[in-house]
Amino acid sequence: MSMDKRLGQRYLPYGANYLDWSDMHELREAIEHGVLFRYQTEGESVASRLERTVARRLGARHALAVHNGTEALRLALISTRPRTGDLVHIPAVTFVAVAGAVLASGLVPVLVDVDQSLSLDPALLPSGAERVIVAHMEGTVAPLPQGVPYLVEDCAQSLGAVLPDGRHAGTAGYAGTFSFHHNKVLTSGEGGLVVTQDADAWATMRCYHDHGSARVPGCYPTWNADAHYGENFVTSEGVAAVQCQQFRHLDELLAGLERHYAVALDNLPARTDLRVLPRAAGDVKTSVRLRWESRELRDAAVAALTARGIANWTLGKYLLPQHPVLTGRRSLYADGFPWSLAPEGPLMLSRDGFARTRDLLERTLCVPLSPELGEQEQVLAVKALRQILEAV
Ligand SMILES: *Cc1c(COP(=O)(O)O)cnc(C)c1O
């Protein structure tokens, strides 16, 4: 497949796509083994190997693979044994799945305004906030609040990111959640994973994710006398095999993003009305984030890049206070659940009604970095970008 074709297929590419028959030996192994159900394999399942590999790489004690990042969030929240209607503080700027996971769990989201880096502003959290989801968006490591009993780090867009203290994103709080969706850092089309340092939390999640059972691998599920209900989030050997293959490329991918980012910073457009937002050393460099002086300039840049076929995106879609799912407060339940638990809708925590955040989002433009390109190709891509931005 040509490079152009591949780039074209990477809708909102956060990472690369290493899918290639010559590289799929874990998948071949799973097929040759003849068992795609993780709890029926002879010897260690591919799913367990994936969990072990990810946990070791991230410095997490426990990992559990599930179908997607949204399930991973639900599992993390439900495992905290909340009451229906309990509040969960989430960033006001993130993918709607975060709010959806909270609502689907019978909990009520509180939208917390963001700081300059567009990450949840911990200063706005009330003391005593029990459940907080922080999202490390586009590889940007968010500041973490202190003293929150159930802090969930949503790392769907930031696999491989490192916190300022050297720990991996996802391992500092109660749980960290990851996604292998098509447009994340690594992909198996769909896929998710949760990590935790807490053995009891892992055991609770494992039980809930397999119908509430205390299954022994190789056996039909068993339910203890104190069993609770659960759901089925158990991953498949085929998907886990692709994830193992993808994961082998993580360091190469992170290095490719770092290199492209460095090239981009060396070739900044020379104009005073445009700023490149700095990225921290531990960020995954999935994109260059540009901040314009005005919305008009930003929109002109979007039009110019799009006309030249250069991938780019804006972040307005992440502004949850304006998201139709949250403003509409609709539900498929006849009694309006879970809004029945929060008749006023999601709560909001902002100093200024999100005015500053709206302004920041309206002036921000993101351009993806391409880890699979060689350095020469990255230089050419950055020069083309610079030329277009200077002509806006
Ligand atoms: C993609 C994403 C999710 C949901 O992950 P899925 O695997 O698509 O369910 C959650 N949070 C953030 C920040 C995401 O970008």
The ligand as an SDF file (V2000), in Angstrom:
LIG
                    3D

 15 15  0  0  0  0  0  0  0  0999 V2000
  -11.7220    7.2070   22.5200 C   0  0  0  0  0  0  0  0  0  0  0  0
  -11.8740    7.7160   23.8660 C   0  0  0  0  0  0  0  0  0  0  0  0
  -12.6300    7.0290   24.8280 C   0  0  0  0  0  0  0  0  0  0  0  0
  -13.4420    5.8140   24.5140 C   0  0  0  0  0  0  0  0  0  0  0  0
  -12.7020    4.7470   24.0090 O   0  0  0  0  0  0  0  0  0  0  0  0
  -13.4250    3.6460   23.0820 P   0  0  0  0  0  0  0  0  0  0  0  0
  -12.4030    2.5610   22.9770 O   0  0  0  0  0  0  0  0  0  0  0  0
  -13.7110    4.3050   21.7670 O   0  0  0  0  0  0  0  0  0  0  0  0
  -14.6560    3.2290   23.7730 O   0  0  0  0  0  0  0  0  0  0  0  0
  -12.6650    7.5320   26.1070 C   0  0  0  0  0  0  0  0  0  0  0  0
  -12.0080    8.6520   26.4300 N   0  0  0  0  0  0  0  0  0  0  0  0
  -11.2940    9.3430   25.5280 C   0  0  0  0  0  0  0  0  0  0  0  0
  -10.5730   10.5730   25.9660 C   0  0  0  0  0  0  0  0  0  0  0  0
  -11.2190    8.9150   24.2080 C   0  0  0  0  0  0  0  0  0  0  0  0
  -10.5290    9.6250   23.3280 O   0  0  0  0  0  0  0  0  0  0  0  0
  1  2  1  0
  2  3  1  0
  2 14  2  0
  3  4  1  0
  3 10  2  0
  4  5  1  0
  5  6  1  0
  6  7  2  0
  6  8  1  0
  6  9  1  0
 10 11  1  0
 11 12  2  0
 12 13  1  0
 12 14  1  0
 14 15  1  0
M  END
$$$$
